[in-house]
Amino acid sequence: MTQRISSPRQTYTAFSGRLTETTGLALGHKGPKVSQMQKMLKAAGFDPGPVDGKFGPNTLKALKAYQRATGAKTDGTMEATEFKRLQGNYEKISSDGFNEQQAGVTNLTGAPDVTVNTTGATGPGTAQEMLRLALKQNGDRYVFGHEVKLDDKDPNTFDCSELVQWAVHQAGGSIPDGSQNQRAAVNKISVQEAARTPGALLFNGHHVAISVGDGVHTIEAMGSKYGVRIGTIAGRFEDGGLVKGLQY
């Protein structure tokens, strides 16, 4: 007779403390913070199973997959900074609270006609080339945390910072991954100046877009609902920047 040995049942303890850099959500926790994390992971494309507020094996698997995809430490614990980063991306991932009219995506069945500002240097090593390559990805898929092979000539899936990093690399430049790393790496300019500079970057919270240079439009990996598409600047951004090493 074969004796069946069952795995010990997972028990849960309420997480009632505060997330810090040393205290985070981990296997065996339960509560509203866990539910919030599960909801955001699911929206980002990393399925934790039911959003039940219980940090079980499926949630652990989803969190580790998310950490691997985003280059974070794969420790299966959600500390304060990582939680804040995921929370900062959640709005554009899920489109909760996303101002569609301001972004220029309401009542559009296709890409609007845009006139690219052609002032400045062109060809390899220029921001114009980076912009040209990014515009060719219009209509591609958005997946948060997706890692692109930078030498791939025509990927079909991006998140916002990967679109920028890939296009810069293809144009002959270099910029780090992650919108906040990119924000720190550029030469800062105003939103108004960026709006008139083809290939300038525009930043808002944890999001980055590329200016077409016509004063109105962007090309950006906008979110899972919209993919990579033409958007509008329209007061959405906080600051701009020029990619170091590219000629403008």
FENZIPE-V462201 format. One record per backbone hydrogen bond with DSSP energy under -1.0 kcal/mol. NH is the residue of the N-H (numbers start at 1). CO is the residue of the C=O. If there is no record, write none. Layout:
[[NH:CO] [NH:CO]]
This chain:
[[13:28] [15:30] [20:23] [25:78] [28:55] [29:26] [30:13] [31:53] [35:31] [36:32] [37:33] [38:34] [39:35] [40:36] [41:37] [42:38] [43:39] [44:40] [45:42] [46:41] [52:50] [55:29] [56:54] [60:56] [61:57] [62:58] [63:59] [64:60] [65:61] [66:62] [67:63] [68:64] [69:65] [70:66] [72:67] [75:73] [78:25] [80:20] [83:79] [84:80] [85:81] [86:82] [87:83] [88:84] [89:85] [90:86] [93:89] [94:90] [95:91] [98:95] [100:98] [103:99] [105:100] [117:212] [125:171] [126:123] [127:247] [130:126] [131:127] [132:128] [133:129] [134:130] [135:131] [136:132] [137:134] [138:135] [139:228] [140:137] [141:156] [143:158] [146:143] [152:149] [158:141] [163:159] [164:160] [165:161] [166:162] [167:163] [168:164] [169:165] [170:166] [171:167] [172:169] [173:168] [182:178] [183:179] [184:180] [186:182] [187:242] [189:240] [194:190] [195:191] [197:194] [199:211] [200:197] [201:241] [202:209] [203:239] [204:207] [207:204] [209:202] [210:219] [211:200] [212:217] [215:195] [218:231] [219:210] [220:229] [222:220] [222:227] [227:223] [228:140] [229:220] [231:218] [232:103] [233:216] [236:233] [238:203] [239:203] [240:189] [241:201] [242:187] [246:243] [247:125]]
